[in-house]
Amino acid sequence: MATQADALNAMLQNVPIGRLGRPEEIASAVLWLCSSEASFMVGHALAVDGGYTIR
């Protein structure tokens, strides 16, 4: 049976940046999306995943 550490290591092999995201990295993206700087951005999914979706 796989352990939690085994599952984490398997997942990290598919993340090009090689680590999990930190809460403040996710929060920064959310804050930017809520700001006036993102006012022209519509209809797009912003992936904050360390490159996981490109694998």
C-alpha positions in Angstrom: 0.0 0.0 0.0 1.3 3.4 -0.9 2.0 5.9 1.8 1.1 9.6 1.8 4.8 10.3 1.2 4.8 7.9 -1.8 1.7 9.7 -3.2 3.3 13.1 -2.7 6.6 12.0 -4.4 4.6 10.6 -7.4 2.7 13.8 -7.8 5.8 16.0 -7.5 7.4 14.0 -10.4 4.7 15.6 -12.6 5.2 19.2 -11.4 8.0 20.8 -13.5 8.9 23.3 -10.8 9.4 20.3 -8.4 7.5 21.5 -5.4 4.1 22.2 -4.0 2.8 25.7 -4.2 2.8 27.9 -1.2 -0.5 29.5 0.1 0.9 33.0 -0.5 1.5 32.1 -4.2 -2.1 31.1 -4.7 -3.2 34.2 -2.7 -1.1 36.5 -4.9 -2.8 35.2 -8.0 -6.3 35.6 -6.4 -5.5 39.2 -5.3 -4.2 40.1 -8.7 -7.4 38.7 -10.3 -9.4 40.9 -7.9 -7.4 44.0 -8.7 -8.0 46.6 -11.3 -4.8 45.4 -13.0 -6.7 42.3 -14.2 -9.8 44.3 -15.4 -9.2 43.4 -19.0 -8.8 39.7 -18.4 -12.1 37.8 -19.0 -13.0 34.2 -19.8 -9.8 32.5 -19.0 -8.7 29.9 -16.5 -5.5 30.9 -14.7 -3.5 27.9 -13.7 -1.3 28.4 -10.6 0.1 24.9 -10.5 3.8 25.0 -11.0 3.4 23.7 -14.6 1.5 20.6 -13.7 -1.1 21.1 -16.5 1.6 21.1 -19.2 2.7 17.6 -18.4 
